């Protein structure tokens, strides 16, 4: 049984789910990095006659996305 500690502040004690397991990773500026990489990629694409990409990447979106299986009615 888990007993709350009133002396120390533990992040898992303050979360209702298991998001504390990846909390530190969410602090990383990965979303900004992805945008910069996409901008460099699009510059290269433009200079070489390739189509630009404008993909959406939300680093803070923690929803689980399951791939659709063929014939399962999910696609």
ABEGO torsion letter per residue (X at the ends): XBBBBAABBBAAAABABAAAAAAAAAABBAAAAAAAAAAAAAAAAAAAGBBBBBBBBBAABABBBBBBBBGAGAX
